[in-house]
Amino acid sequence: MRLPDFSAWTWLVIAIVAEVIATSALRASDGFTRLAPSAIVVVGYGIAFYGLSLTLRSLPVGIVYAVWSGVGIVLITLVAMALYRQVPDLPAVLGLGLIVAGVVVLNLFSKMQAH
């Protein structure tokens, strides 16, 4: 079965979403003692790393990892707020803002080129 030939950025979005789902299920797996959430973790991380590997075919690893981790951190925080009522305090919000700012600066002003 041949997978669709998406752009690198599309694969990165797929990878990030899969990673966020897997990380959210990781908490619900209760140390891998619950089957369904544990299966979601394994499949989610598999999809995430596969998508990430396809992204790295054409985009620089520094940019990819900055976007992957920055967007992932923010999305995981939002999921934790919605599902687990884990509300970040002011220092956490400021730190998240700095992470987002760093990702924006890398993408808008960096001279790193795709290989």
N, C-alpha and C positions, 0 to 999 in steps of 0.2 A: 504494500500500500504506500503510495507516494503522498507525502504531506504537501499542503499548499506552499507555494513559493512566496511567502510574505516578505516584506521589507524587514531590515534589521530592527527598526524601531517598533514594528508590530510584534516581532518575537520578544523584544524586551518588555513590552506591555504584558504579553501573555506570561512571560516568566515572572514578572512582579506580582501579577494577580495570583498565579499559582503558588508563589512563595507566601503571600499573605494568607491565603486559604490554608496552606499547610501549617504555617506557624500558629494560626488561630486554632486549628484542630489539635496541635501539639499539646496545648493546655488541656483541651477536652479529653485527650487520650489517657490522662491520669497515669503518666509514667508507662505508657504503652500497655496498660492493663485493660483497656476497652478497645474491642476489635474495630468497630466502624471508624472512630476518629483516628485510630492508628493507621488504618488503611488509607485514609485521606491524607495523612501526613506523608506516607511513603510515596503515594502516587503524585501528590502535589509537589513535593520536592523533586521527584523525577522529572516532571514536566517543567518545573522551574529551571533546573540545571540544564536540561536539554535546550530549552528556549534561550537561556543565557549563552550556551555554547554556540548556537547559531548566530546570535547577535555578535559575538566576538569574531566572526568571520570577516566582518567589514567595518566594525567600529572599534576605536581604541579602548583598551581594557580600563584605563583610568576613567574615561568618561562613562563607560558602561557601568562600572562599579559604583561610581558616584551617584548616578541616576538610580541604579538598582537599590542601593542602600538608603539613599535619601528618601525616595518615594516610598520604599518599603517601610521605613521607620515611621513615617507620617501615617501611612495607611494602617499599620499595625496599631498605632496609638488610637486612631479613630475606631477601629474594630474593638479594641480593648475597652474603650469608653462605652460603646454601644452594647456589647455582649456581657462584659464583666464588671461594668460600673467602675472602671479604674480611671479616675479623672486626674490628669496631670496637674501639678501645681505650677506656679508662675515660673520657677527656674526651669522646669521641664518644657514649658511652652516656649520660653526664650531659647533654650537649647535646640528645640525643633525648628524654630525660626532661623537659627544660625545654620543648621543643616540645609534647610531649603535654600537659604541665601547662597551657600557654598555650591550647591548643585546648579543654581541659576548662573552664578558667576562662571563656573566651569563651562557650561554650555554656551553662554553668550560671548565670553571674552577669551576663552582658551584658544591657543593656536594649534592644539593637538589635531592631527589630521587622521582620517581613516587610512588603514593600511591596505 
